[in-house]
Amino acid sequence: MRLKNAMYSMIVLFMGLFQATIAKAEGIDAAVNAMFASSTGWFVNLIFAPLPGTSFPWIVLWLVVGASVFTLYFGFVQFRAIRHSIELVKGDYSDPKDAGEVSHFQALTTALSGTVGLGNIAGVAVAIGIGGPGATFWMILAGLMGMASKFVECTLGVKYRNEYKDGSVSGGPMYYISKGFEERGLPGGKFLAALFAVFCIFGAFGGGNMFQANQAHAQLSSVIGDYPGWITGVIFAVIVFLVIVGGIKSIARVTEKVVPFMGVLYVGAGLIILLMNFDQIGWAFGQIFEGAFTGLGVAGGMVGALIQGFKRAAFSNEAGVGSAAIAHSAVKTNEPITEGLVSLLEPFIDTVVICTMTALVIIITGQLISDPSTGLYVLNEAGTAIATQGGTSGVALTSAAFGSAFTWFPYILVLAVVLFAFSTMLSWSYYGLKAWTYLFGEGKAAEMSFKVLFCLFVIIGASASLGPVIDFSDAMIFAMAVVNIIGLYFLMPIVKKEYISYFSRLKSGEIKKFK
């Protein structure tokens, strides 16, 4: 009864916020901004606080240290097992009789749809604009290490998931922290699991929903002209609802088509530009490596490049946050380690491939202004970033870089942003739903109440400018990482046993291919 009352109270709270913000009046918009800024600003500042004497957020260091520990503990699994990961994604070892709801490929694309997005387009441009080309090197390094974090959390997600009689499953950090801690006789598991679920719900409504709708509308209006945001919101809300009402199977059927399409579309355009400027690729990589260790005169030097690279990689692939483990938990397999291996590909595709592609295009197309006499990059008037052609930054810088080769690319970028935003909302609706049902119980009523609320927040995001609300939700997403990595440290010995057992059976021939 208490859980039901809490669920209804939460619905009333969210409905109240919806009614307050859907109005277009600037006064209400400003009032909501002020309310969130004053009441949640302390939490945002706490999560993104820099280390003493630096501009490096402690939460990014928390993620990087965790990724480094897991990389060493599992003997650089991201390099040793990558070939088998590809075989698993292809379905070579997939038994159709295994428990679960989606294939390895569908689980991967669903998780990718939650991470491949504006971080790959705008985030990379921000990193290079401040940290120079060298930031790309540190971004790649962070992405490679983050593969180990994904491996641990996604293995645990499958191992401790709940499997129901109707064939559906529920998994993620909420389940493996509570069950795993209990299995090892550790205290505090249920509290940490509930805390993670709360952070995940707010993160889903904000960063995984409102922010995506807001940026999609901004891109659309920049190309086709200004129009009311609620129109974009309603259209998105209807389409999102039609997909998510069918559950993870419906979401997976969409993401397995949308993610490859948008990936090929974006990377394909980047490859064409690189081929057109093939003679400059070597020079561009030289700028990346030189900038990583010298700074090439950019703001902050080498340290500035390192900070920006690690920061943007963390924001891009969410390795260690625990969100992807929720999607990967739905996979059809009886071997938890297989999905951990499949998840290795996620940060690689997201950060190493797509982010690097964006960086190379920006560098090669000459968007960063340098001094011909010294070869060093010129800083802007404020001295805080590199001066760019036309003074662009963020997504506008990426658009200008691609647009310098293709005048029509800004339209393609709009399509990419809309698809990225749409697919991210689909994935985060599932993440938030599983956190919601963990707190309030499984059932059609609980699920439908969340899905309706989620779609209402799509409209809010597209029609309001809720800066502090978005900041708060971003902080919630990274607060998930604090809880999740604590859980991973205590549970990684269990993953090690699974890893040794699986590969010994694979080597002996006990585990056979089905194709």
N, C-alpha and C positions, 0 to 999 in steps of 0.2 A: 504493500500500500504506500509506503514511504517513497519508493522508487517511482511509482505512478504519479504521486503528487508532485515529486521533484520534476518529473518529465513535463507535466502540465504547466508547472510554474515556469520552466524554461521556455516552453512554447509561448506562454503569455508574454514573457520578457522579450523574446525575439519578435513577436507580433507587434508589440508596442514600439520597438525600434523601427520596424518596417513602416508602421503608420506614421511615425514621426519624420522619417527620412524620405519617403516616396514623394512627398510634396516638393515641388521644385523651388519653393520660396527660398531665397538665399539666407534669410534670417534663420530658418529652421536648420538649414544645412550648416550654418556657422555655429548654431547652438549645439548641435550634435558633436561637431568637431571640438568645440570648447569643452564639452562634457567629457569626452573621451581623453582629450589631452590632459585635463586636470586630474582625472581619476585613474588613468592607466599609464601616464607618462613615466612614472617611477619604474614600472615593470619593463617598459620598452628600454629605458636607460640602463636598467640592470642587465638585461640580456645582451645588449649591444655595447656595453661599456668597454672602453679600450684598456689594454694592459697599461700599468703605470709607466708614464714617460714615452708611450707610443700611441699610434693611431690604429693598432691592431686589436680588433674585438676579441675578447677572451673566448667567446663562444666558437669562433673560427679555430682558435688554437685547440680548444676542446675536441673538435671534430678531427683536426689534423693529427693530434696525438693519438686519438683512438684508432684512426686509420693506420698509423705507423705501427702501433702495438699489434693490431690484427694481422698486418702484413708480415711482421717478423714471427709472430706466434704460429702462423700457418705456413711458414716457409715460402713466402712469395707465391701463394696459390694463384694469384691473378695471372701469372706468367706460365706456371706449370700446367694449369688445367684448362687453358683457353680453347685448345683444340677439342677437348671433350665437351666443353660448353656449347660449341657450335653444333656438334653431333646431337646433343640433347635438344637444342632448339629446332633442328631439322626433323626431330621426331624419331631418330634412329633407335632410341631405347624406350619409346613410349608404349606402355601397355594400355589399351583402351579400357580395360577392366579396372584400372586403378581408381581409387577414390579421388574426388575432386570435381571441379566444374569446368575448367578451361585447360587448353593445351599449354605446353611450355612457351610456344611462340605467342599465344594470346596473352599469357601472364606477363611476358616481357614487354609486349607493345602497350598493354594497359599501364604498367609501371612507367614505361618511357613517356607515355602521353602526359603523365603527371609531372615529369621533370623537363622534358624538351619543350621549351617555350621562350618567353621573353628574356630569360636569363641567357639564352644562347644568342639572341639577337641584340638586345640592348645592354645586357650585363657585360658581354665581352667588349663592346665598344667603350663602356665606362672604364673597364679595367685598363685597356690600352691607352685611352685618353689621359688617364692619370698616371699609370705605371709604365707606359711605353710598351713597345713590342716585347720586352723581357717578361712582362706579366704573363704572356702566353706560356712561357716555359714552366713557370710555377703553377699555372692553371693545369697544364698537362700532367705535371708531377702529382698534384693534389688529386686529379681525376684517377690516375693509375693507382694511387694508394687507397682512394675511396672505394675501389672495386672490392677490397678485402672487407670493408665495413658492410657492404651490401651482401657479401657472401655469408657472413655470420648471421646477420639479422634475418635474411630470407630463409636460411636453413632452419633457424629456430621457429620462424613463422609457420612452416609446414609441420615441423615436429610436434608443436603444441597446439595446433588448430583444433577447433571443435568441428566434428563431422556429424551431420544430422541425418535422420532417416530419409528425408526427401532428396538427399544427395547434395544439399547445399553445405557450405562450410563457412566458418568465421575464424579468422586468425589475425595475427599481428602482435606488436609489443604488449598490448593489454593482456593477451593470453599467455605468451611465453614468459613474461615477467611474473605473473601471478602463479602459474603452474610450475614454472622452472624453479622459482624461489622455494615453493612449497616442497618440491621434489628433493631439493638439496638441503632442506631444513633451515632455510634462511628467513629472517623476519622482514616484514615491510613490503612483501611482494604485492599484496592486494592494494595497499595504499599507493605505491608507485604506479601500478597499472591503472588505477582510477584517475590519478593525476595526469598520466599520459593521455587517457581518453578525453579528459576535459580540454587539455591543450589542443588535441587533434580536432575536436569539434569546432572550436573557435578559429583554428587555423584553416579549416575547410571552408567556413563561411566567409572568411576574409581573403587571405592570400590565394586560396584555391578556388575562389568564386568571384567576390566583388571586384578584386583587383583585375582579374582576367577580363571580366565584362567591361570594366571601365576602360582598360587599354584597347580592347577590341573596338569599342565605340569611338575612342579618340582617333584610331587609325582610319576607321571608316569615314568619319566626318572630315578628316584631313584631305581625303581624296574626292569624295562625292559632295562635299559641302556640309555646312553645319545644319544639324537637325536635332530634335529632342532625344535625349539619351534613353528615355523610357521605351521608345520604339525599338531600339536595338535590344534593350533588356527583355521586352516581351517576346520578341522573336527568338532570342537565345533561350529564354526560360521554357517556351513551348517545346523547342527542339530537344533541349536537355531533358525535360521531363519525359518526353516520348521514349528517350533512350534509357534513362535510369530506372524507369518504372519496371523494366524487364529484368533488373538485377545485373549481376556481374556477367552473366552470359551475354546479355544484350549489349552491355558496355564493351565487352571483349570483341564481339562481332564488329562493332563500329571502329574501335581503336586499331584492330588488326588491319583495317583498310586505310584509315586516316593517317596513322603514324608513318607507315612506309611511304604513302603518297606525299605527305608534306616533307618527309625527310629527303626523298628523291628530288622533289621540286626545289628545295632550298639548297641542298648539297650539289645538285646538278647545275644550278645557276653558278654556284661558286666554282665548280670544276671548270666550267666554260671560261670564266674569267681567268682562272689560273693557267689554263691552256693557251689563252690569248696572250698571256704575259709569262710564258714558260721560262724565258731567259732570266726573269727576276725572282723566280722561286728560291733559288740558292741564296740570293742576296737577302731575301726576306727572312729565311731561316737563320742567316748570319746575324741579322738585326735582333732576332728573338734570343739567340744564345748569348750574343754580346751584351744585350740589354739586361739579361737575367743576372749577370755577374758584375756589370759595371754601371748599369742604370742609364748609360748614354745621355747623361745630363738631364734626365727627367726629374720631376718633382719627387723628392724623397730618395732619389738614387736607387741603388740595388734593393735596399730595404723597402722602398716604395713599390717597386716592381713585385717583390715577393708578397707583400701584404695584399696588393690588389689581385694578384693571381690566385692566392689561396682563398681570399674572401669570395671572389666571383665563382670559383669552382664549387665552394660550399653552397652558395646560393643556387647554383645551376643544377647539380646532380643530387643534392639532398642525401648524400651517403652518410649514414649514421643517424639520420633523423627518425628512421623507422617507418616512414609512410609507405615505402615500396613493399615492405614485408607484408602489409595488409593485402595488396593485390596479388603478390606471389603466393600467398597462402592458399589461394583458390585453385592452384594447379592440380592437374590429374597426375598424381604420383604417390607411391608408397615409400619412396626413398627421399627423405627430407633434403639430403645433401645435393640431389640433382637440381633442385630449384635454386639452392645457394650458388651452384656453379653457373646456372643460366643467368642469374642476376649479375654475375661478373661483367657481362656484356653491356649492362645498362650505363654505368659511368663512362665506359670506353666509348660507346656511341655518342652519348650526350656531351661529354666534355672533351675527350681526346679527338674525336672526329669532327663533330659539328662546331664546337667552339673554336677549334684550331682553324677550320675552314673560314669562319667569320673573321678571325684575326688576320689570316693571310690576305684575304681580299682587301681589308682595310689598309694594311701595310703596302701592298703592291699597287693599289690604285692611287697612292700618294695623298691620302687624306690628311696625314700628319705632316705639319710644316716643319722643315729642317733648315738649318743655316748652311748654304752651299760651301762656305769657306771653312767651317769647322766640322760639318757632318753631324752636329748635335741638334737635337730637336729644340724648337723654340717654344717657350712657355707662353701661356696667355697673359693678359695684363695683370690678373690677380696672382699669377705665379703658382697656381694650384694644379694646373693641368697643361697638357701640350696643346698648342694652338692648332686648329684644324681648318681646312678649307671651308669657308662659309660660316665658321664658328659653330659648327654642329657638334652634337654630343649624343650619347645614348642611341636610341633606335634611329634617330635622324642621321647620325654618323654612318651607321650600317646602311641605311637607305641610300645615302649619298655615294657611298663606296660602290655598291652594286649599280646604282643609277648612272655612275660615270661610264659604265660599260654598256648598259642597256637602259635607254630612256624609259622603257616601259616597266622596269623592275619595281618601282614604287607600288605599282598595282599588284604585282606578284607578292610583294612584301605584305601588303594589306591582306591578301588571301592567306599567306603563311601565318600572320599574326592571328587572324580570325580562327584558323584551324588549330593553331597552338592553344589559343584561349579556350576554344570549345573542347578539345581533347583533355586539357588540364582540368576543366570543370567536371568532366565525366569521371576522371580518376579520383579527384578529391571528393566528389559526391559519395563514392564508394568508401573512401577512407573515413570520412565523417560519419557515414551510416554505420559502419562497423564499430566505431567508437561509441556512437549513440546507443546502439543495441547492446553493447557491453555494459553500459551504465543502466539502461532502462529495460533490458530484456528483449529477447527475440519475439517477433510477432508482426503480423501485417499492419496493425494499427500504429505501432512504434515506427516501423519502417516508412509507412506512408506519411506520417506526420513530419518526419525528417525530410523526406523528398520534396514535400510541398514547401516547407520552410526554405530549403536550399534554393528552389526555383524562385521564390519571392526575393531572396537576397541577390539573385542574378539581376533582377530589375533594379534593386537598390544600387548595386554597383555601377550599372550603366548610366543611371540618371543622377547620381549624387557625387560630390567631390569630397569624400570622407577620408582625408589624409591621415589623421590620427587613428582612425579605425583600422586602416590598412596597416599602419605602423604597428599597432597592437597585435593584429593577426599574424604579421610576419614574426614578431617576437614570440608568439605562441608556437609557431612552427618550429622555431629553433629551440624553444623550451622543451619541445618533444625530444630533441637530441640529448638534452641533459639527462632526462629520465632513461631514455633508450640505451645510451652508452653505458650508464651505470649497470643496467641489466645485462648488457653484452659482456662486460668484464667478468661478471660472476658466472655467466652461463657458457662462455667460450670453451671450457674444458669438455662440455657435453658435445659441442660441435666437433671438437677434435676427435672424439671417440667415433662419431658418425663418419667423419672423413676417413679415418684409418680403416674402419670396417668396410665402407663402400669400395674404396680403391683396392683393398685386398681381395674382395669378392669379384671386382671387375677384372683384376689381373689373373685370377684363377679361372675365369671363364664362367663363374656361377651366374654373373649378370650378363645376359646376352642381348644382342640387338634384335629388334622386332622387325627391322626393315633390311 
